[in-house]
Amino acid sequence: MAADLGDLVAAHPLRERLRAAHMRALYGAGRQSAALDGYEEAGAEKPPDDDHDALVQRLKSELRAVDAVIFFTPEYNRSIPGVLKNAIDHGSRPYGESVWEGKPAGVIGVSIGSIGTAVAQQHLRNGLAYLDTTISGSSTMARARDTAVLEYPLSINAR
Ligand SMILES: Cc1cc2nc3c(=O)[nH]c(=O)nc-3n(C[C@H](O)[C@H](O)[C@H](O)COP(=O)(O)O)c2cc1C
């Protein structure tokens, strides 16, 4: 059993439950030292995030270089898309190295829905206010008949 689990751990080194089951099996078989080795290996295992790190660094340096940011968002189930939240969160970390502090920001939304992204925009504003961007209080919303044609012209309210 420990051998089978060892094969699974080798095939999926980042699966913590497999590692835990493997360590328990080794421990149960009286192989405490091997179980401890597994624990140390797990700590040394690093996710393959080199590309991810590079992308986050690029995002942050591009955000630092601009004078202001205009967020143009759809609304998904009454909030902003997860990828946008993820980008905002990455820009805010490590703690003390946020790119958002003092950055002028504006928010625009476009949607085919009648609510016109109002809720998503408010969610976005909450986060941006917390992150100390300088954000306009007014909203701009647009309804689109489809993703290409806007029913109303857009105006930008960033200051
Ligand atoms: C999963 C999902 C949820 C959505 N929820 C809302 C919503 O709550 N309010 C809204 O106005 N539009 C909503 N929409 C419409 C989008 O805001 C957007 O106008 C439309 O999906 C076209 O943009 P897209 O090509 O980026 O998906 C939703 C769309 C999707 C796919």
The ligand as a Tripos MOL2 file, in Angstrom:
@<TRIPOS>MOLECULE
LIG
   31    33     1     0     0
SMALL
NO_CHARGES

@<TRIPOS>ATOM
      1 C1        -21.9520   33.8550  -15.9540 C.3       1 LIG1
      2 C2        -22.4950   35.2090  -16.3660 C.ar      1 LIG1
      3 C3        -23.1830   35.9700  -15.4620 C.ar      1 LIG1
      4 C4        -23.6730   37.2320  -15.8140 C.ar      1 LIG1
      5 N1        -24.2890   37.9880  -14.8730 N.ar      1 LIG1
      6 C5        -24.6770   39.2340  -15.1860 C.ar      1 LIG1
      7 C6        -25.2000   40.0860  -14.1690 C.ar      1 LIG1
      8 O1        -25.3330   39.7240  -13.0110 O.2       1 LIG1
      9 N2        -25.5750   41.3430  -14.5190 N.ar      1 LIG1
     10 C7        -25.4290   41.8170  -15.8140 C.ar      1 LIG1
     11 O2        -25.7550   42.9850  -16.0440 O.2       1 LIG1
     12 N3        -24.8920   41.0470  -16.8010 N.ar      1 LIG1
     13 C8        -24.5190   39.7610  -16.5100 C.ar      1 LIG1
     14 N4        -23.9450   38.9860  -17.4850 N.ar      1 LIG1
     15 C9        -23.7100   39.5850  -18.8150 C.3       1 LIG1
     16 C10       -22.2750   40.1240  -18.8660 C.3       1 LIG1
     17 O3        -22.1140   41.2280  -18.0320 O.3       1 LIG1
     18 C11       -21.8210   40.5150  -20.2690 C.3       1 LIG1
     19 O4        -22.5510   41.6040  -20.7440 O.3       1 LIG1
     20 C12       -21.9360   39.4680  -21.2930 C.3       1 LIG1
     21 O5        -21.6280   38.2220  -20.7160 O.3       1 LIG1
     22 C13       -21.0080   39.7530  -22.4700 C.3       1 LIG1
     23 O6        -19.6720   39.8700  -21.9920 O.3       1 LIG1
     24 P1        -18.5880   38.6810  -22.0600 P.3       1 LIG1
     25 O7        -18.3450   38.4100  -23.5240 O.co2     1 LIG1
     26 O8        -17.3800   39.2550  -21.3670 O.co2     1 LIG1
     27 O9        -19.1510   37.4940  -21.3210 O.co2     1 LIG1
     28 C14       -23.4890   37.7080  -17.1460 C.ar      1 LIG1
     29 C15       -22.7920   36.9200  -18.0640 C.ar      1 LIG1
     30 C16       -22.2980   35.6960  -17.6770 C.ar      1 LIG1
     31 C17       -21.5410   34.8830  -18.6980 C.3       1 LIG1
@<TRIPOS>BOND
     1     1     2 1
     2     2     3 ar
     3     2    30 ar
     4     3     4 ar
     5     4     5 ar
     6     4    28 ar
     7     5     6 ar
     8     6     7 ar
     9     6    13 1
    10     7     8 2
    11     7     9 ar
    12     9    10 ar
    13    10    11 2
    14    10    12 ar
    15    12    13 ar
    16    13    14 ar
    17    14    15 1
    18    14    28 ar
    19    15    16 1
    20    16    17 1
    21    16    18 1
    22    18    19 1
    23    18    20 1
    24    20    21 1
    25    20    22 1
    26    22    23 1
    27    23    24 1
    28    24    25 2
    29    24    26 1
    30    24    27 1
    31    28    29 ar
    32    29    30 ar
    33    30    31 1
@<TRIPOS>SUBSTRUCTURE
     1 LIG1         1 GROUP 0 **** ****
